[in-house]
């Protein structure tokens, strides 16, 4: 595994910590990619969850910021997105943000109960319902669809109420990206984000 880790470290250096580049415009709904399926997750509040159903089950929610990490290095960067985003929409039940932590290492699979308890202890209770954990190794297709090849990074997706990806990025959030994703969320709330814009339906990579 050391060769893979070496590649990932070099990749983060080359891309400035952003293996997936953010789109500049809200992706039109007819060009937007559907969020792929992943089953067998569980929230810190011990509720079973399947993706993308978990994001679209509540019909009052118009958009969801999904934050995915595989390792501590990626998990630590998630707050740079969630804290400003949640703050911008505080008290608005039409907007949600969810953290998804994926552990692929089989050596840790049998410790999943212990790891979940540690995470539960270190996560504010108000975030337990929207923090999802996945333990397993069958996520290659899921990662490929979302172009999450460098698992040292974190990946961010803004979904509309149909589970379509309207914005994607990675790494720590920049002020420009925060303004952009918050603006896109507001657009999804106000007009459904249906306006045709120049954009790309697929996440971009360097």
C-alpha positions in Angstrom: 0.0 0.0 0.0 2.9 2.3 0.4 3.2 2.9 -3.4 -0.5 4.0 -3.4 0.1 6.3 -0.4 3.1 7.8 -2.1 1.1 8.5 -5.3 -1.7 10.1 -3.2 0.7 12.4 -1.3 2.3 13.5 -4.6 -1.1 14.0 -6.2 -2.2 16.3 -3.3 1.0 18.3 -3.7 0.5 18.7 -7.5 -3.2 19.7 -7.2 -2.9 21.9 -4.1 -5.0 19.5 -2.1 -7.8 19.6 -4.6 -7.9 16.5 -6.9 -11.4 17.5 -7.9 -11.8 21.1 -9.2 -15.0 23.0 -8.4 -17.4 23.9 -11.2 -17.8 27.7 -11.7 -21.5 27.5 -12.5 -24.5 25.6 -11.1 -24.7 22.4 -13.2 -28.1 22.4 -15.1 -30.4 19.7 -13.8 -30.6 18.0 -17.3 -26.8 17.7 -17.3 -26.4 16.8 -13.7 -25.1 13.4 -12.7 -27.1 11.3 -10.3 -25.5 10.5 -7.0 -24.6 6.8 -7.0 -25.9 4.1 -4.7 -24.2 2.9 -1.6 -26.0 0.7 1.0 -25.3 -0.5 4.5 -24.3 2.8 6.2 -25.3 3.7 9.7 -25.6 7.1 11.4 -23.9 7.9 14.7 -27.5 7.8 16.1 -27.5 4.1 15.1 -30.0 4.5 12.2 -29.4 2.4 9.1 -29.0 4.4 5.9 -28.7 3.9 2.1 -27.5 6.4 -0.4 -28.8 8.5 -2.1 -32.2 7.8 -0.5 -31.0 9.2 2.8 -30.5 12.6 1.1 -33.8 12.8 -0.6 -36.2 11.1 1.8 -37.3 14.3 3.5 -39.3 16.1 0.8 -38.9 19.4 2.7 -35.1 19.4 2.0 -34.3 21.1 -1.3 -30.6 20.7 -1.3 -27.9 18.8 0.7 -24.2 19.4 1.0 -22.6 15.9 1.1 -19.1 15.7 2.6 -17.2 12.4 2.1 -13.9 11.4 3.7 -11.9 8.2 3.9 -9.1 9.1 6.2 -8.4 11.6 9.0 -6.6 13.9 6.6 -9.8 14.3 4.6 -12.1 14.4 7.6 -10.3 17.3 9.2 -10.9 19.5 6.2 -14.7 18.9 6.1 -15.4 21.5 8.8 -14.0 24.2 6.5 -17.1 23.5 4.4 -19.8 22.5 6.9 -19.4 25.2 9.5 -19.8 28.2 7.1 -22.5 26.4 5.1 -24.5 25.5 8.1 -24.1 29.0 9.5 -25.4 30.5 6.4 -28.5 28.4 6.5 -29.0 28.2 10.3 -32.7 27.5 11.1 -33.5 26.7 7.5 -35.0 23.2 7.3 -34.9 23.2 3.5 -31.1 22.9 3.5 -29.1 20.1 5.0 -25.4 19.0 5.3 -24.3 15.4 5.8 -20.9 13.9 6.6 -20.0 10.4 5.2 -17.0 8.6 6.6 -15.9 5.6 4.6 -13.4 3.0 6.0 -12.2 0.5 3.4 -9.5 -1.2 5.4 -10.4 -4.8 6.3 -8.0 -4.6 9.2 -10.3 -2.1 10.8 -13.6 -3.8 9.9 -13.7 -5.9 13.1 -13.1 -2.7 15.1 -16.0 -0.8 13.6 -18.0 -0.8 16.8 -15.1 0.7 18.8 -14.3 3.2 16.0 -18.0 4.2 15.9 -18.1 4.8 19.6 -14.9 6.9 19.5 -16.4 9.0 16.7 -19.7 9.3 18.5 -17.9 10.6 21.6 -16.0 13.2 19.7 -18.9 14.4 17.6 -21.5 16.9 19.0 -24.9 15.1 19.6 -26.6 17.5 17.2 -24.6 16.1 14.4 -25.2 12.4 15.1 -28.2 12.1 12.9 -26.3 13.5 9.9 -23.0 11.8 10.3 -22.9 8.4 8.4 -20.3 5.6 8.7 -19.5 2.9 6.2 -17.2 0.0 6.8 -16.4 -2.3 3.9 -14.3 -2.7 0.8 -16.9 -2.9 -2.0 -16.8 0.8 -2.8 -14.7 0.8 -6.0 -17.6 1.6 -8.3 -18.9 4.2 -5.9 -15.5 5.9 -5.8 -15.0 5.7 -9.6 -18.4 7.3 -10.4 -17.6 10.2 -8.1 -13.9 10.3 -9.2 -12.7 10.0 -5.7 -9.4 8.3 -6.5 -7.3 10.0 -3.9 -8.7 8.9 -0.6 -6.4 11.2 1.4 -8.6 14.1 0.3 -12.2 14.9 1.2 -14.9 15.4 -1.5 -17.8 17.7 -1.5 -21.1 17.5 -3.5 -24.1 19.8 -3.5 -27.2 17.7 -4.3 -30.7 18.9 -5.3 -33.9 17.4 -4.1 -33.7 14.7 -6.7 -30.2 13.5 -5.7 -28.5 15.1 -8.7 -25.0 16.6 -8.3 -25.1 20.3 -9.0 -21.7 21.2 -7.6 -18.5 19.3 -6.7 -15.2 20.1 -5.2 -12.6 18.7 -2.8 -10.0 19.7 -0.2 -10.3 22.6 2.2 -12.9 25.2 1.2 -11.6 28.6 -0.1 -13.6 31.8 0.5 -14.5 31.9 -3.2 -15.8 28.3 -3.1 -17.9 29.0 0.0 -19.5 32.0 -1.7 -20.2 29.9 -4.7 -21.7 26.8 -3.0 -23.8 29.0 -0.7 -25.0 31.0 -3.7 -25.9 27.8 -5.6 -27.8 26.5 -2.6 -29.8 29.7 -2.5 -30.5 29.4 -6.2 -31.8 25.8 -5.7 -34.1 27.1 -2.9 -35.4 30.0 -4.9 -35.8 28.8 -8.5 -34.9 25.2 -8.4 -31.6 25.8 -10.2 -33.2 25.1 -13.6 -31.7 28.1 -15.4 -29.5 27.0 -18.3 -25.9 28.0 -17.6 -22.6 27.2 -19.1 -21.2 24.5 -16.9 -20.1 20.9 -16.8 -22.1 17.9 -15.7 -19.1 16.0 -14.5 -16.6 16.7 -11.8 -13.4 18.0 -13.1 -9.9 16.8 -12.2 -6.6 18.3 -12.7 
